[in-house]
Amino acid sequence: MKKLLKITLFGALILLVGLMLKGPTQDRTSDAYFSWKSQHEHELAINRLHQEAILNPNFHFDHLELVEVAPGKRYFSLWGHMMLRFAGSGGADPDQDLVLSFLADFNDFPVDDWKASTGGYVVMPKIGTVAQYKTEYIQGEGRTIFFHPIHATKEKEQLLLTTLRNWIKDPTLPGGYSFFYNNCVSLMTKLLVEAKLLPRMGLYGYWPKYVPRQYAQEGLIDYE
């Protein structure tokens, strides 16, 4: 009897792990799915246009700024968000400056939390404008945005741009996206390390609201 119970419990455990690995059942027929699919494809198209601007050999910016988004009220925004601004890329209108945000290409409906936690989604270097993010974060979510100029030579700025262009061309280069270990902060840190603006990986946290102060200790930005 005990042996049967052990076999049953072991079988239930295997089934549970299998379900976790499989993730939620993907919806491909509902109205909600087709609405999501349309919006997802629209957002990808806009992102590709902005990425093309970054890839353009004539792309110009004056300097880099670390963008710190304060924590929000929703569970996935409790630790804040971190982005990178190409200041001056918008020409005479600062609100049209391009801003880099590292997200995942969540191409499942619904999102598979297991994949999102274990690097199962491809990293998406999302490029938007300052105006777009002000609408999303300040007006839409009531969050504050801070801009911190980055201390960098032109040579290192160009090295960062080259690295980013390579990641856009091949999104597998920075590794799979994970909420916990390859998120907006660790990917930003990886980019800054590749550009030799930070000494090495492993020195910084994973949560955006703690990292700017650590970056300041490395002399990357001024932070009070």
Secondary structure, DSSP 8 states (H G I E B T S, - for coil): -HHHHHHHHHHHHHHHHHHHHH-S----SSHHHHHHHHHHHHHHHHHHHHHHHHHSTT---SEEEEEEE---SSGGGTT-EEEEEEETTTTT-GGG-EEEEEEE---SSS--HHHHHHT-B-EEEEEEEHHHHIIIIIIHH---EEEEE----HHHHHHHHHHHHHHHH-TTTT--BBTTTBSHHHHHHHHHHHTTSSS-TTSS-SSTTTHHHHHHHTTSS---
